[in-house]
């Protein structure tokens, strides 16, 4: 469990293909840490499919997770798990 809270989140679709590949979620924590994660691994999930294609606007945060208007969400712990798996940890 992480003691920091999410301060801000935003999406970057600048380098995406038509299927949403390379959709990046930017996360800034209240402790000053900043990281980015690719959402490609979640693109096959129905709610995330529209997100990675840029159809759900920008995410919001409650400090514990990022969430979108279509009901999809991803917790900070899940984000960190994705980072660890991307880095082979």
N, C-alpha and C positions, 0 to 999 in steps of 0.2 A: 504494500500500500504506500502511496506517495503522499507526503504531507503538504506539498505545494498545491496550489489551485490554478486552474486555467484562467488566465486574465483575458486573453483574446485568441480568436481563431479566424482563419480565412482560407479560402480556396484559391488555387492558381491553376487555371486551365490553359495557360499560354502554350504549352508544348504538347497538348493532348491530340490524339488522333480522333477519328469519328466515333470510336467505341469508348472514349474516355481514358484510354491508356495514358499513363503519366499524369493523372490528376494528383495534385499535391495539396495536402492539408498542412497549413502552417499553424503552429501552436506556440504561444508565448505564455509562460508561467509567471505567477506573482513574485517568484524569487529571482526573476531576470533570465532564467533559462529559456532558450528558444530552440525549436526543432521542427523538422518537416518530415512528413511521412507520405509515401505513395499509397494511394487507396486502390491500386490495381488488384490486390488480393481480395478486396471486398466487392469488386465490380460484378461478380456473378450473383450477388445477393439482390433480390428484387428492389429493396428500398435504396440500396447504394448504386444500382444501375443508373437511375436518373440523376443521382448526385454527381457521379463521375462524368456524365455527359453534360453537366452544367445546367440541368433543368430545374434545380431546386434552390437556386440562389445561394446566398452566403449562410454559413452555419452561425449559430448562436451558442452561448455557453452559460452554464449555471455554476461554473467553477469546478464541477466534477466531471463533466462530459461536454462534448460538442454535439449539437443536435440540429436537425434540419426540419423545415416545415412539413415534410412528408412523413415525419414520425421516426426517421432513422436517427440513431445516436451511436456514439462511440465514447467509451469512458477513457479517462486518462490512463488507467491501468492497462486497458486494451491497447491504447496507442503505444505505450512503452513495450508491450509484448510484441507488437508489430515491428517496432524498431529493433528489438533484440533478434527477432527472426530474420529480418533483412540483413543484419550484420553477422548472422551465423552463430549467435550466442545461445 
